């Protein structure tokens, strides 16, 4: 069963998930305990167009990186940061063709490293872009020091 993941970020200003970011995507993430998978959906906005009518690759990469962060958080109950990520663009993701869906699964955990795979699919459920990434899990005090550094 799919359940919404509560946003762990206190300022709600993240470009991808912040509910108070007026120009952001305002993504909501869900966890399916049976599938052991995180997911989100997004209707691409026209102003994120790249070439032609294709959703800009940087937006696709950002959404995939974001879902990996949320997946590692649900899996470990701790915050983490991106260590390594790679993307494969398999086919264009067109704007105006309906919602995209994004899913992510943990592949393995090795010490403080969580390895994941994520997929961005079009409204026909065709994989358009995939990502493989590793997140480094940080103790709460170290994470807070990192994000609140000025």
C-alpha positions in Angstrom: 0.0 0.0 0.0 1.3 3.5 -0.9 1.6 6.0 1.8 2.8 9.7 1.6 6.3 10.3 3.0 6.2 13.3 5.4 8.7 16.0 4.3 11.7 15.9 6.7 12.9 19.4 5.5 11.8 22.0 8.0 12.0 25.1 5.7 9.8 23.6 2.9 11.8 25.7 0.4 13.5 22.9 -1.7 13.1 23.4 -5.4 11.9 19.9 -6.0 9.9 19.1 -2.8 9.3 22.3 -1.0 5.6 23.2 -0.6 6.5 26.9 -0.1 8.9 27.3 -3.1 6.8 29.4 -5.4 8.7 28.4 -8.5 9.4 24.8 -7.4 7.9 21.5 -8.5 6.2 20.8 -5.1 6.7 17.0 -5.5 5.1 14.7 -3.0 6.7 11.3 -2.5 5.1 8.0 -1.5 6.4 4.8 -0.1 5.0 1.4 -1.1 5.9 -1.0 1.7 5.0 -4.1 -0.4 7.1 -3.1 -3.4 9.8 -1.5 -1.2 9.7 1.4 -3.6 9.4 5.2 -3.5 7.4 7.0 -6.2 6.2 10.4 -7.3 4.3 11.9 -10.3 4.7 15.2 -12.0 3.0 17.0 -14.8 5.9 18.8 -16.6 5.5 22.5 -16.9 6.0 24.1 -20.3 8.7 26.5 -18.9 11.0 23.4 -18.3 11.3 22.6 -21.9 14.7 21.8 -23.4 15.0 21.3 -27.1 11.8 21.0 -29.1 9.1 19.9 -26.6 11.3 17.7 -24.5 11.5 18.1 -20.7 14.9 19.5 -20.0 17.5 16.9 -19.0 18.6 18.8 -15.9 15.0 18.7 -14.5 14.9 15.0 -15.2 18.2 14.4 -13.5 17.1 16.6 -10.5 13.9 14.7 -10.0 15.7 11.3 -10.2 18.4 12.5 -7.7 15.6 13.9 -5.4 13.7 10.6 -5.3 16.9 8.7 -4.5 17.4 11.1 -1.5 13.8 10.4 -0.3 14.3 6.6 -0.8 17.5 6.5 1.2 15.8 8.6 4.0 12.8 6.1 4.2 15.1 3.1 4.0 17.6 4.3 6.7 15.5 6.8 8.8 18.5 9.2 8.4 19.4 12.0 6.1 22.0 11.5 3.4 23.8 13.3 0.5 24.5 12.3 -3.0 27.9 10.6 -3.5 27.7 9.2 -7.0 25.0 9.3 -9.6 24.8 8.3 -13.3 22.0 8.8 -15.8 20.9 7.1 -19.0 18.6 9.0 -21.4 16.7 6.2 -23.2 14.0 8.2 -25.0 12.6 11.7 -25.0 10.3 12.8 -22.2 7.8 15.1 -24.0 6.0 18.0 -22.3 2.3 18.0 -22.9 2.0 14.2 -23.0 0.6 13.9 -19.5 2.2 13.1 -16.1 5.5 11.4 -15.7 6.0 8.8 -13.0 9.3 8.2 -11.1 10.1 5.2 -9.0 13.2 4.2 -6.9 14.4 1.1 -5.2 17.3 0.4 -2.9 19.7 -2.2 -4.4 22.0 -2.6 -1.5 23.4 -0.9 1.7 27.1 -1.1 2.5 28.0 0.6 5.7 26.9 4.3 5.4 26.3 3.9 1.6 22.9 3.2 0.1 22.9 2.1 -3.6 19.7 2.8 -5.6 18.2 2.6 -9.0 15.5 5.0 -10.2 13.3 5.2 -13.4 11.5 8.2 -14.9 8.6 6.9 -17.2 6.2 8.7 -19.5 2.4 8.4 -19.3 2.6 5.2 -21.3 4.7 3.7 -18.6 7.7 3.6 -20.9 11.1 4.1 -19.3 12.6 7.4 -20.6 15.5 8.1 -18.2 17.2 5.9 -15.6 19.6 6.6 -12.8 21.9 4.6 -10.6 23.2 6.4 -7.5 24.8 6.1 -4.1 23.9 8.2 -1.1 26.1 8.7 1.9 24.1 8.6 5.1 25.2 11.1 7.7 24.6 11.2 11.5 22.0 13.9 12.3 24.5 16.4 13.8 26.8 16.1 10.8 23.9 16.5 8.4 22.6 19.6 10.2 26.0 21.2 10.3 26.4 20.6 6.6 23.1 22.1 5.5 23.1 25.0 8.0 26.6 26.2 7.3 26.8 29.8 6.1 
